[in-house]
Amino acid sequence: MGKLIRYMGPFAWSVVAILLLLFGRAMADLSLPSYMSNIVSVGIQAGGIENAVPKAVPASEFSRITLFMLAADKDRVTGDYRLLDKATLSADDYAKYVKSYPLLASVPVEILNISDKNEITALDGILVKPIAIVVAIEKGGLSSISENITLPEGADPFTVISALPPAQMQNILNIANEQFNSIPSTLLNQYATSYILAEYKALGMNTGNIQKAYMLRIGGIMLLLTIASAIAAVIVGFLSARVAAGLGRDLRQKLFVKVSDFSNTEFDKFSTASLITRSTNDITQIQLLMAMMFQFLFYAPFIGVGGIIKVINADRSMLWIIAAAVGALLTLMALMFTLALPKFNILQKLVDKLNLVMREILTGLMVIRAFNTQAHEEKKFEAANTDLMKTGLFINRLIVFMVPAMMFLMNGVMILIVWVGGHQVDAGHMQVGDLFAFIQYAVLIIMSFMMVSAMFIMLPRASVSAGRIHEVLTTDPVIKDKPDARFFPGETRGLVEFRNVSFKYPSAEDYVLKNISFTARPGQTTAFIGSTGSGKSTLVNLIPRFYDATEGQVLVDGVDVRDVRQHDLREKIGYVSQKAVLFSGTISNNIKYANELMSDSDVARYAETAQALDFITTSAEAYETGVSQGGTNLSGGQKQRLAIARALAKQPEIYIFDDALSALDFKTDAALRKALKKETFQTTMLIVTQRVSTIMGAEQIVALDEGKVSGIGTHQELMQTCEVYREIVLSQLSAEELV
């Protein structure tokens, strides 16, 4: 996949926006378990009391709490509280405070006089133990902290303690600290919040409103975080789809442009079926992966790493459970990736093979029916289809095994967390809300790895597809323009010359053409004839650089064709191939293929020269008659004549007819050659044919035999000097016809 990163440049800002949104969404999702823990531990269990810092407390209780503080802590705490006394308050202040603290009518009250969060956090650390000591003494008496103090019957323990000498008081504090150091902090917090809640009730405060306000505040925050996460998810989905679709569009465009620059050598390397698969199926795999990757693969690390950090900061006692689960998941994912990647590579090749078989069968359907070989072709298709099915089944079985294995692992982890966490709660080392939060974090962490594993199901196939696309995009065409390409001179137009040209196909050992030399001049027809496989078509394909000569030079207007731009070279050539290729559209569109601005009168003229009027004018739509893809709704002769009309419409300097008259009857052939002579009398005409009658009037005939020139001359000259040509002629024409 890394090979395709270079093509992500146009979408850089969208990717940055996606990452920022994913980070924000992850932070929102990771915050929810903490708030849920607060709902349970603070909102439900503690009645909305968040810490060990009471907002208000009777002055007598405040004195008891400060009794068990060091001098410095006591000064800090008393400085942060304000004493409310009915006797000293103004009437307005008294009326304001007594509504909130009804007990103020009978006893003085200490209220918190600060709002700084850092200071409140510091007070929480100072007050929690003194409050726990007060609770212990109120429930168990002095014996709960010291057995060395005798309490007179009916005496107030706090009065007794306050009267103790400083040394004995310090001893009591030391003993109390030792005792409470062994108590988990969660229990100390519970003691403190229970005490504060009881004092609030004693003050006459509405504790129900306190709890309700806390629940609404935390619940509101959770709702906002959930909405923000949902909005981020929708935007990420939208941007991911745009990036994926845009990347697919760009890759298809780049593939099309690249393939359009390929020579026949590259087409021999990549089959047509494979190139179609790479342009469609492979790019679809990349597009699907990209759409899912931004939403899951990039999101999973934020959730996984963030969840682990949250767990470490909250409670490390059960971190080993997460570590074991992650290790098992990574092992399972590595095993699946190792098994699946080679199969995905095979899968794409089997898709190529299936497309090749299907394309071959559909193309040759008429021949298959004519020979009654449907059963044989069905077996061939079934074999390719079955191979694809077996590989697909293997991959799907891996996926089918992996999903329940991960679900089993996740449920097992949940059971283990509840089991271990239950003992932790029972021992007072963890609150119930913290246990719920830990479960949620564990689910998020495991789900993040499950997201990654789900992506790994798609990643191997997409990775193979990316490699196949990259292979095409990085293939350097054998035939390409030189950086310092020359221009054609203006003084000659259409002169073609072969100088000692030899050619063999790439990776082949034997030469197809050997030491070919001839000159084709403007205003003349040069014909090539020879037995099947003698190299006629290969020879003319060297002129427009469909292949490059292995040895020697092919020159047009005195310039080596390898020294000029391919565009400039092909602008000079009108080419009609052995198999006439037409494009879907109309007859007019096909003739105007080289020049869309051509007038209708010119279209008619070229169609007339190509002897195509007989079937064009008989149709009601005439030149607007529809042509199906490949011209399948036309006969072979009709397609050849339209292809010739298209070449004439280009008005080139050189015409190459590669056996382009083979589907014409002799009468049409003769009429066409006569009309062509008038239309192309100043151009260079190169004709490849098997018909002797087609080329008997040519100014120059090149007879080929096994890739070599066996004779060059006119018909009469070759009949006298070339045995190969004479044999071909006598095999087609009688002695009477030669006279």
C-alpha positions in Angstrom: 0.0 0.0 0.0 2.9 2.3 0.7 3.6 2.3 -3.1 0.4 4.3 -3.7 1.0 7.0 -1.0 2.5 9.3 -3.7 -0.9 9.5 -5.4 -2.5 10.8 -2.2 -1.0 14.3 -2.6 -4.2 16.0 -3.9 -6.1 14.8 -0.8 -3.5 15.8 1.9 -5.7 18.4 3.5 -8.7 16.0 3.6 -6.4 13.3 5.3 -5.2 15.9 7.9 -8.8 16.9 8.6 -9.8 13.2 9.0 -6.9 12.5 11.4 -7.8 15.6 13.5 -11.5 14.5 13.6 -10.5 11.0 14.5 -8.3 12.2 17.3 -11.2 14.4 18.6 -13.6 11.5 18.3 -11.2 9.2 20.2 -10.8 11.7 23.0 -14.6 12.0 23.3 -15.1 8.2 23.3 -12.3 7.7 25.8 -13.8 10.2 28.2 -17.1 8.5 28.4 -16.0 5.6 30.6 -14.5 8.0 33.2 -17.8 10.0 33.3 -19.8 6.8 33.6 -17.6 5.8 36.5 -18.3 9.1 38.1 -22.1 8.6 37.6 -21.9 5.3 39.5 -19.3 6.1 42.2 -20.1 9.8 42.8 -23.6 10.3 41.5 -25.2 7.1 42.8 -23.0 5.8 45.7 -21.8 9.2 47.0 -25.0 11.1 46.4 -23.2 13.6 44.2 -20.4 14.4 46.6 -17.3 14.7 44.5 -14.5 14.9 47.1 -13.7 15.1 50.8 -14.0 18.9 50.8 -17.4 19.9 52.3 -19.0 23.0 51.0 -20.5 23.6 54.5 -20.2 21.9 57.8 -21.3 22.8 61.4 -18.6 24.7 63.2 -18.4 22.0 65.9 -17.7 19.3 63.3 -15.2 21.5 61.6 -13.3 21.8 64.9 -13.3 18.1 65.3 -11.9 17.6 61.8 -9.1 20.2 62.2 -8.2 18.6 65.6 -6.5 15.8 63.7 -4.4 18.0 61.4 -0.8 19.3 61.5 -0.5 23.0 62.3 0.3 24.0 58.8 -2.6 22.1 57.3 -4.9 23.4 59.9 -4.0 27.0 59.1 -4.4 26.3 55.4 -7.9 24.7 55.8 -9.2 27.4 58.2 -8.0 30.1 55.8 -10.1 28.5 53.1 -13.3 28.4 55.1 -15.5 31.2 56.5 -17.5 31.1 59.7 -21.2 32.0 59.5 -22.7 33.0 62.9 -26.2 34.3 63.4 -24.9 36.7 66.0 -22.3 38.3 63.7 -24.1 38.2 60.3 -26.1 41.1 59.0 -29.9 40.6 58.5 -29.5 40.4 54.7 -26.6 37.9 54.9 -28.4 35.8 57.5 -31.6 35.7 55.4 -29.5 34.6 52.3 -27.5 31.9 54.1 -30.2 30.4 56.3 -32.2 29.4 53.2 -29.3 27.2 52.1 -28.3 26.1 55.6 -31.4 26.0 57.9 -29.2 24.7 60.8 -27.6 28.1 60.9 -30.5 29.3 62.9 -29.3 27.4 65.8 -25.5 26.7 65.4 -22.6 28.4 63.6 -21.6 27.0 60.2 -18.3 26.9 58.4 -18.6 27.3 54.6 -16.0 26.9 51.8 -14.8 30.3 50.7 -12.8 29.4 47.6 -13.5 28.2 44.1 -10.0 27.5 42.8 -9.9 23.8 41.6 -6.3 23.3 42.4 -6.8 24.5 45.9 -9.8 22.3 46.3 -7.8 19.3 45.1 -5.1 20.1 47.7 -7.8 20.4 50.4 -9.2 17.0 49.4 -5.8 15.4 50.1 -5.6 17.2 53.5 -9.2 16.5 54.7 -9.8 12.9 53.7 -7.8 11.3 56.6 -9.0 13.7 59.4 -12.6 13.1 58.3 -12.0 9.3 58.3 -10.6 9.6 61.8 -13.6 11.6 63.0 -15.9 9.0 61.5 -14.0 6.2 63.2 -14.1 7.9 66.6 -17.8 8.7 66.3 -18.5 5.0 65.4 -16.0 3.2 67.6 -14.8 5.7 70.2 -11.2 6.3 71.2 -10.4 2.6 71.1 -10.6 2.7 67.4 -7.4 4.8 67.2 -5.7 4.2 70.6 -6.0 1.8 73.4 -3.8 3.9 75.7 -6.4 6.5 76.4 -9.1 5.9 79.0 -12.4 7.7 78.3 -14.5 8.6 81.3 -18.0 7.4 81.1 -20.3 9.8 79.3 -17.3 12.0 78.3 -17.0 13.4 74.7 -14.0 11.8 73.1 -13.1 14.9 71.1 -13.1 17.0 74.3 -10.8 14.5 75.9 -8.5 14.5 72.9 -8.4 18.3 72.6 -7.2 18.4 76.3 -4.3 16.0 75.8 -0.7 17.3 75.9 0.9 18.0 72.5 3.2 15.0 72.8 0.3 12.6 73.5 -1.8 14.3 70.7 1.1 13.8 68.2 1.3 10.1 69.3 -2.4 9.7 68.6 -2.0 11.3 65.1 1.0 8.9 64.4 -1.0 5.9 65.4 -4.1 7.0 63.4 -1.9 7.7 60.3 -0.4 4.2 60.5 -3.8 2.7 60.7 -5.3 4.6 57.9 -2.3 4.2 55.6 -3.3 0.5 55.3 -6.8 1.4 54.3 -7.4 1.7 50.5 -7.9 5.3 49.3 -11.3 4.3 47.8 -12.6 3.4 51.3 -11.3 6.6 52.8 -13.1 8.5 50.1 -16.3 6.6 50.8 -16.0 7.4 54.5 -15.5 11.0 53.7 -18.3 11.4 51.2 -20.7 9.5 53.5 -19.8 11.8 56.4 -20.2 15.0 54.3 -23.6 13.7 53.0 -24.8 13.2 56.6 -23.6 16.6 57.6 -25.4 18.2 54.6 -28.6 16.5 55.8 -27.9 17.8 59.3 -27.6 21.3 58.0 -30.9 21.0 56.3 -29.5 21.1 52.8 -31.4 19.5 49.9 -29.1 16.5 49.2 -31.5 15.3 46.5 -30.9 18.4 44.5 -27.2 18.0 44.9 -27.3 14.5 43.5 -29.7 15.5 40.7 -27.5 18.5 39.7 -24.4 16.3 39.6 -26.1 13.6 37.5 -27.5 16.2 35.1 -24.2 17.9 34.7 -22.2 14.7 34.1 -25.0 13.2 32.0 -25.1 16.4 29.9 -21.4 16.3 29.3 -21.7 12.6 28.2 -24.5 13.5 25.9 -22.5 16.3 24.3 -19.5 14.1 23.9 -21.6 11.4 22.3 -23.1 13.9 19.8 -19.7 15.3 19.0 -18.4 11.8 18.4 -21.3 11.0 16.2 -20.9 14.2 14.2 -17.1 13.5 13.8 -17.9 10.0 12.6 -20.3 11.3 10.0 -17.8 13.9 8.7 -15.0 11.3 8.7 -17.2 8.9 6.7 -18.0 11.7 4.2 -14.4 12.7 3.8 -13.2 9.1 3.6 -15.6 8.4 0.8 -14.5 11.4 -1.1 -10.8 10.6 -0.7 -11.4 6.9 -1.7 -13.5 7.8 -4.7 -11.0 10.5 -5.8 -8.1 8.2 -5.4 -9.9 5.5 -7.4 -10.7 8.1 -10.1 -7.1 9.3 -10.3 -5.6 5.8 -10.4 -8.0 4.8 -13.2 -7.0 7.9 -15.1 -3.3 7.3 -14.6 -3.7 3.7 -15.6 -5.6 4.6 -18.7 -2.9 7.2 -19.7 -0.1 4.8 -18.9 -1.7 2.0 -20.9 -2.4 4.3 -23.8 1.4 4.9 -24.0 2.2 1.1 -24.0 3.6 -0.5 -27.1 2.8 -3.9 -28.3 5.7 -5.2 -26.2 3.9 -4.1 -23.0 0.6 -5.5 -24.2 2.3 -8.8 -24.7 3.5 -8.6 -21.1 0.1 -7.6 -19.6 -2.8 -9.4 -21.1 -5.9 -7.4 -22.0 -7.9 -9.3 -19.4 -5.3 -8.5 -16.7 -5.3 -4.8 -17.6 -9.1 -4.7 -17.4 -9.0 -6.4 -14.0 -6.4 -4.0 -12.7 -8.4 -1.0 -13.9 -11.6 -2.2 -12.3 -11.4 -4.9 -9.6 -8.0 -4.0 -8.3 -8.8 -0.3 -8.0 -12.2 -1.2 -6.4 -10.3 -3.1 -3.7 -8.0 0.0 -3.1 -11.1 2.2 -3.0 -12.9 0.0 -0.5 -9.8 -0.2 1.7 -9.3 3.5 1.7 -12.9 4.2 2.7 -12.7 1.8 5.6 -9.1 2.5 6.5 -9.7 6.1 7.5 -12.7 5.2 9.5 -11.3 2.2 11.4 -7.6 1.6 10.8 -6.6 5.2 11.7 -9.1 5.3 14.5 -8.1 2.1 16.2 -4.6 3.3 17.3 -6.1 6.4 19.0 -8.6 4.2 20.9 -6.2 1.4 21.7 -3.2 3.5 22.8 -5.5 6.0 24.6 -7.4 3.2 26.4 -4.1 1.7 27.6 -2.9 5.1 28.9 -6.3 5.6 30.7 -6.1 2.2 32.3 -2.5 2.8 33.4 -3.4 6.2 34.9 -6.5 4.8 36.6 -5.6 1.4 38.0 -2.7 -0.9 37.0 -3.7 -3.8 39.2 -5.6 -5.5 36.3 -3.4 -4.2 33.4 -2.0 -7.7 33.0 -5.4 -8.9 31.7 -5.3 -6.3 28.9 -1.7 -7.2 28.1 -2.6 -10.9 27.8 -5.6 -10.1 25.6 -3.6 -7.8 23.3 -0.9 -10.5 23.0 -3.4 -13.1 22.1 -5.0 -10.8 19.5 -1.7 -9.9 17.9 -0.7 -13.6 17.7 -4.1 -14.4 16.0 -3.8 -11.5 13.6 -0.2 -12.4 12.6 -1.2 -16.0 12.0 -4.1 -14.9 9.8 -2.0 -12.4 7.9 0.7 -15.0 7.2 -1.9 -17.5 5.9 -4.0 -15.1 3.9 -1.5 -12.9 2.1 -0.3 -15.6 -0.4 -3.9 -16.6 -1.0 -5.0 -13.1 -1.8 -2.1 -12.9 -4.4 -3.4 -16.1 -6.0 -7.0 -14.9 -5.8 -6.3 -11.8 -8.0 -4.5 -13.9 -10.5 -7.4 -16.3 -10.6 -9.7 -13.4 -11.2 -7.5 -12.5 -14.2 -7.7 -16.0 -15.4 -11.5 -16.1 -15.1 -11.9 -12.8 -16.9 -9.6 -14.1 -19.7 -11.6 -17.3 -20.1 -14.9 -15.4 -20.0 -13.7 -12.9 -22.6 -12.4 -15.6 -24.9 -15.7 -17.5 -24.7 -17.8 -14.5 -25.3 -15.6 -13.3 -28.2 -15.7 -16.7 -29.9 -19.3 -17.6 -29.1 -20.3 -18.1 -32.7 -17.3 -20.3 -33.4 -18.1 -22.4 -30.3 -21.7 -22.9 -31.4 -20.6 -23.7 -34.9 -18.3 -26.5 -33.7 -20.7 -27.6 -30.9 -18.0 -27.3 -28.3 -20.2 -25.7 -25.6 -19.5 -28.5 -23.2 -15.8 -28.2 -23.6 -15.9 -24.4 -23.0 -18.2 -24.9 -20.0 -15.6 -27.3 -18.5 -12.9 -24.7 -19.1 -14.9 -22.0 -17.4 -15.9 -24.3 -14.6 -12.3 -25.2 -13.9 -11.3 -21.5 -13.7 -14.4 -20.7 -11.6 -13.8 -23.6 -9.2 -10.2 -22.6 -8.7 -11.4 -19.1 -7.7 -14.1 -20.6 -5.5 -11.7 -22.8 -3.6 -9.2 -20.0 -2.9 -12.1 -17.7 -1.9 -13.4 -20.4 0.5 -10.0 -20.8 2.1 -9.9 -17.1 2.8 -13.5 -17.0 4.0 -12.9 -19.9 6.4 -10.0 -17.9 7.9 -12.3 -15.0 8.4 -15.1 -17.2 9.7 -12.7 -18.7 12.3 -11.2 -15.4 13.3 -14.4 -13.5 14.1 -15.7 -16.0 16.7 -12.2 -16.5 18.1 -11.9 -12.8 18.8 -15.4 -12.6 20.3 -14.6 -15.6 22.5 -11.4 -13.9 23.6 -13.2 -10.6 24.3 -16.0 -12.3 26.3 -13.4 -14.3 28.2 -11.6 -11.1 29.1 -14.9 -9.6 30.3 -15.5 -12.5 32.6 -11.9 -12.3 34.0 -12.2 -8.6 34.6 -15.5 -9.0 36.5 -14.0 -11.9 38.5 -10.8 -10.1 39.5 -12.5 -6.7 39.8 -15.2 -8.1 42.0 -12.5 -9.2 44.5 -10.9 -5.8 44.2 -14.2 -4.1 45.0 -14.8 -6.4 47.9 -11.4 -5.7 49.3 -12.0 -2.0 49.0 -9.2 -1.4 46.4 -11.6 -0.4 43.7 -15.0 1.3 43.4 -17.8 -0.2 41.4 -17.7 2.7 39.0 -14.0 2.2 38.4 -14.7 -1.5 37.6 -17.4 -0.5 35.1 -14.9 2.0 33.6 -12.2 -0.6 33.4 -14.6 -3.0 31.6 -15.4 -0.3 29.1 -11.8 0.6 28.5 -11.0 -3.1 28.0 -13.8 -3.3 25.4 -12.5 -0.2 23.6 -9.0 -1.6 23.5 -10.0 -5.0 22.3 -12.4 -3.5 19.8 -9.6 -1.4 18.4 -7.6 -4.5 17.7 -10.7 -6.2 16.3 -11.0 -3.2 13.9 -7.4 -3.6 12.9 -8.0 -7.3 12.4 -11.1 -6.6 10.3 -8.9 -4.3 8.1 -6.3 -7.0 7.9 -8.9 -9.1 6.2 -9.1 -6.5 3.5 -5.5 -5.3 3.6 -3.8 -8.4 2.1 -6.1 -8.4 -1.0 -5.8 -4.6 -1.3 -2.1 -4.8 -0.9 -1.8 -7.3 -3.7 -4.1 -5.1 -5.8 -1.9 -2.1 -5.0 1.2 -4.0 -6.1 -0.5 -5.0 -9.4 -1.5 -1.4 -10.1 2.0 -0.1 -9.1 3.5 -2.7 -11.5 1.6 -1.1 -14.4 2.2 2.5 -13.4 6.0 1.9 -13.0 6.4 -0.1 -16.2 8.6 1.9 -18.5 7.4 1.6 -22.1 10.0 0.1 -24.4 9.0 2.6 -27.1 9.2 6.2 -25.9 10.2 9.6 -27.2 13.7 10.9 -26.8 14.1 14.0 -24.7 15.9 15.7 -27.6 13.4 14.5 -30.3 13.9 15.9 -33.8 11.3 17.4 -36.2 10.6 16.2 -39.7 12.1 18.3 -42.5 9.6 20.1 -44.8 11.2 19.3 -48.1 10.2 15.6 -48.3 6.7 14.2 -47.5 6.0 10.5 -47.1 9.3 8.9 -48.1 9.8 5.6 -46.2 13.1 3.7 -46.2 14.2 0.5 -44.5 18.0 0.1 -44.1 19.2 -3.4 -43.2 16.3 -3.8 -40.7 16.2 -6.9 -38.6 13.6 -7.6 -35.9 12.8 -10.2 -33.2 10.2 -10.1 -30.5 11.3 -9.4 -26.9 12.5 -12.6 -25.2 12.4 -14.5 -28.5 15.6 -16.1 -29.9 14.8 -16.2 -33.7 14.5 -13.1 -35.9 11.2 -12.5 -37.6 12.7 -10.1 -40.1 16.2 -10.3 -41.4 18.2 -7.6 -43.2 15.3 -5.8 -44.9 16.1 -2.9 -47.2 13.8 -1.0 -49.6 12.5 2.5 -50.3 8.8 3.5 -50.7 8.3 6.8 -52.4 5.4 9.3 -52.5 3.0 8.8 -55.4 3.8 5.1 -55.6 2.2 2.0 -54.2 4.5 -0.4 -52.5 3.0 -3.9 -51.8 4.2 -6.7 -49.6 3.3 -10.3 -50.3 4.4 -13.6 -49.0 3.3 -16.8 -47.3 1.7 -16.8 -43.9 4.2 -16.0 -41.2 6.7 -14.4 -43.6 6.7 -11.1 -41.5 4.5 -8.8 -43.7 2.4 -7.3 -40.9 5.4 -7.1 -38.5 7.3 -5.2 -41.2 4.7 -2.4 -41.6 4.2 -2.3 -37.8 7.7 -1.0 -37.5 6.8 2.2 -39.4 4.4 3.7 -36.8 6.6 2.3 -34.1 4.2 -0.3 -32.7 7.6 -2.1 -32.3 11.1 -0.8 -32.7 13.6 -2.4 -35.1 16.1 -4.7 -33.3 18.8 -3.8 -35.8 19.1 -1.3 -38.7 17.0 1.8 -39.3 13.5 2.7 -40.3 13.4 6.2 -41.8 10.5 8.5 -42.7 11.4 11.6 -44.7 15.1 10.8 -44.1 14.7 10.7 -40.3 15.0 7.6 -38.1 11.5 7.1 -36.6 13.1 6.6 -33.2 14.5 10.2 -33.2 11.1 11.9 -33.6 8.0 12.2 -31.4 5.6 9.4 -31.8 2.8 11.9 -32.2 4.5 13.6 -35.0 5.3 10.3 -36.7 1.7 9.0 -36.5 0.3 12.3 -37.7 1.9 11.4 -41.1 0.3 7.9 -41.2 -3.2 6.6 -42.0 -3.4 3.0 -40.7 -5.9 0.3 -41.5 -5.2 -2.9 -39.5 -5.9 -6.5 -40.5 -8.9 -6.6 -38.1 -10.9 -3.4 -38.7 -11.7 -1.8 -35.3 -14.7 0.5 -35.1 -16.0 2.4 -32.0 -19.4 2.6 -30.6 -21.3 5.6 -32.0 -22.4 6.3 -35.5 -20.9 5.8 -39.0 -20.3 9.6 -39.1 -18.5 9.6 -35.8 -16.2 6.7 -36.9 -15.3 8.5 -40.2 -14.7 11.7 -38.3 -12.5 10.0 -35.7 -9.3 11.8 -36.9 -11.1 15.2 -37.4 -14.3 16.0 -35.6 -14.7 19.3 -37.4 -14.9 17.6 -40.8 -17.8 18.7 -42.9 -20.6 16.3 -43.9 -19.7 16.6 -47.5 -16.2 15.4 -46.9 -17.5 12.5 -44.9 -19.7 11.6 -47.9 -16.7 11.9 -50.3 -14.5 9.6 -48.2 -17.3 7.1 -47.8 -17.8 7.1 -51.6 -14.1 6.6 -52.2 -14.1 3.7 -49.7 -17.1 2.2 -51.6 -19.2 2.4 -48.5 -22.2 4.2 -50.0 -24.1 1.1 -51.0 -24.8 0.1 -47.4 -24.8 3.6 -45.8 -27.5 5.1 -48.1 -29.8 2.1 -47.9 -30.2 2.7 -44.2 -32.9 5.2 -43.1 -30.4 6.9 -40.7 -27.7 7.0 -43.3 -24.5 8.4 -41.7 -26.2 8.5 -38.3 -26.7 4.7 -38.3 -25.6 3.3 -35.0 -22.4 1.3 -34.8 -22.1 -1.1 -31.8 -18.9 -1.7 -29.9 -16.3 -3.2 -32.2 -18.7 -2.8 -35.1 -20.3 -6.2 -34.4 -23.5 -5.1 -36.2 -21.6 -4.7 -39.5 -20.1 -7.3 -41.8 -16.3 -7.7 -42.2 -16.3 -6.0 -45.6 -18.4 -3.1 -44.3 -16.1 -2.6 -41.3 -13.0 -2.6 -43.6 -14.5 0.0 -45.9 -15.4 2.3 -43.0 -11.9 1.9 -41.6 -10.5 2.9 -45.0 -12.8 5.9 -45.1 -11.6 6.9 -41.6 -7.9 6.6 -42.8 -8.7 8.7 -45.9 -10.4 11.4 -43.7 -7.1 11.9 -41.9 -5.4 13.0 -45.2 -2.0 11.6 -44.2 1.2 11.4 -46.2 1.6 7.6 -45.8 -1.1 5.0 -46.0 -0.6 1.5 -44.5 -3.2 -1.1 -45.5 -2.4 -4.2 -43.5 -4.4 -6.8 -45.4 -7.3 -4.3 -45.2 -9.0 -5.5 -48.4 -9.3 -9.2 -47.5 -13.0 -9.1 -46.8 -14.0 -7.4 -50.0 -15.2 -9.2 -53.1 -13.1 -8.8 -56.3 -15.5 -6.3 -57.9 -15.5 -4.0 -54.8 -11.7 -4.5 -54.4 -11.1 -3.3 -58.0 -13.5 -0.3 -57.7 -11.9 0.6 -54.4 -8.3 0.5 -55.7 -9.3 2.6 -58.7 -10.9 5.2 -56.4 -8.0 5.1 -54.0 -5.6 5.8 -56.9 -7.4 9.1 -57.6 -7.5 10.1 -53.9 -4.0 9.1 -52.9 -1.9 9.7 -56.0 0.5 12.0 -54.2 1.0 9.9 -51.1 3.0 6.8 -50.2 0.8 3.7 -50.3 1.9 0.6 -48.4 -0.3 -2.5 -48.9 0.0 -5.9 -47.2 -2.0 -8.5 -49.0 -2.4 -12.1 -49.9 -4.2 -11.3 -53.1 -2.1 -11.1 -56.2 -4.8 -9.3 -58.1 -4.8 -6.5 -55.6 -1.1 -5.6 -56.2 -0.4 -6.4 -59.8 -0.5 -2.8 -60.7 1.7 -1.6 -57.8 4.9 0.3 -58.8 6.9 -1.8 -56.3 6.2 -5.3 -54.9 8.3 -6.7 -52.0 8.1 -10.5 -51.9 9.0 -11.9 -48.4 9.9 -15.4 -47.5 10.6 -16.5 -43.9 11.4 -12.9 -42.9 13.8 -12.2 -45.8 13.4 -10.2 -49.0 13.2 -12.7 -51.9 12.6 -10.1 -54.5 11.7 -6.4 -55.2 10.2 -5.1 -58.4 7.1 -4.8 -60.5 4.8 -7.7 -61.2 6.4 -8.5 -64.5 9.9 -8.2 -63.1 9.2 -10.5 -60.2 7.5 -13.1 -62.4 10.9 -13.3 -64.2 13.3 -13.1 -61.3 11.5 -14.3 -58.1 10.6 -17.9 -57.7 8.7 -17.3 -54.4 6.5 -14.6 -56.0 5.9 -16.7 -59.1 4.7 -19.6 -57.0 2.2 -17.4 -55.1 0.9 -15.9 -58.4 0.5 -19.3 -60.1 -1.3 -20.6 -57.0 -4.0 -17.9 -57.4 -4.2 -17.1 -61.1 -4.4 -19.2 -64.2 -2.2 -18.7 -67.2 -5.1 -17.1 -69.1 -5.6 -14.5 -66.3 -1.9 -13.6 -66.4 -2.1 -12.7 -70.1 
